[in-house]
């Protein structure tokens, strides 16, 4: 089995941004998402969102492409949910957003997803992390001085992860 550390912030919305994820529906949908993700051998760190979209912080094994993972969890969740004969019918839009990041930023992404309702209420969302579709304009990049360019500093940073 390969060793891997692949972290993603995923976002997708309901079809036509309909507010389908009401408070009574949200926990059911989140549990279905979590269950399918774990079934695909992913590690789910956080799920949160608003009535019209979902965010997930997850570690996806390299044997499954991100696009396949997102497609699988969306399809299985809506299919299972719709078979429950609840008053709401759940459909997702086709697009999604996917952002990779490193382990040291994991707590920031978890906190952001867990606080979705507060961020939207206070208008403190991060626009790039709310995108599900559209043309990629710019990549996120740290300024060059914060990179560990020196070989010994780079080795020290990676070695510290095993302590």
LINSULZI-V920439 format. One record per helix or strand of 2 or more residues. SS is the DSSP state (a for helix, b for strand). FROM is the first residue (numbers start at 1). LEN is the number of residues. If there is no record, write none. Layout:
ss = [SS,SS]
from = [FROM,FROM]
len = [LEN,LEN]
This chain:
ss = [b,a,a,b,b,a,b,a,a,a,a,a]
from = [7,15,23,43,53,66,97,103,116,127,144,151]
len = [8,3,17,8,7,17,5,12,7,4,3,10]
